[in-house]
Amino acid sequence: MSESLFDRLKARGEEVFGQISAQLMSNPQFMKAMEHALRGKQKLDEAAGRALKQMNIPTRSEFKRALARIETLEEQLAALKEEPKSARRARGSRPKASKAEGKASSAPAKETPAAE
C-alpha cells in the first residue's frame, strides 16, 4: 500500500524538525538562552507562589490535596449512609464520659494575665 500525501508530508516535517532541533541543541548560544529562560520561569513560578500565599489563595498542589481529602471523606460518608443503623451502633458505640469528666471539660478555662 502506498503512502498518502499526508503521511509523506508528516514524515518530511518530522525529519526537518529533527534536523533543526539537533542544530539548535548543538548551538551554545541557544542552550545558554534556554537555561536563562528556564531560570526565569522558575523565578516567576516562585514569585507567583509567594503572591498567592500572601493573598491566602491555595497553590495548585494544596488545592489538589484538599480536593483528594474531600473526595475521601465523601466516600466514607457514602459508605456510612449505606450501612444499616444497627451495624453503626455496634461498630461506633463509645462509652459515655463520666460526670466528673464532663464537668472538667465543660468548665471554662482560667485566663492568666498577659505579661506586659
Secondary structure by P-SEA (a helix, b strand, c coil): ccccaaaaaaaaaaaaaaaaaaaaaacaaaaaaaaaaaaaaaaaaaaaaaaaaaaccccaaaaaaaaaaaaaaaaaaaaaaaccaaaaaaacccccccaaaaaaaacccccccccc
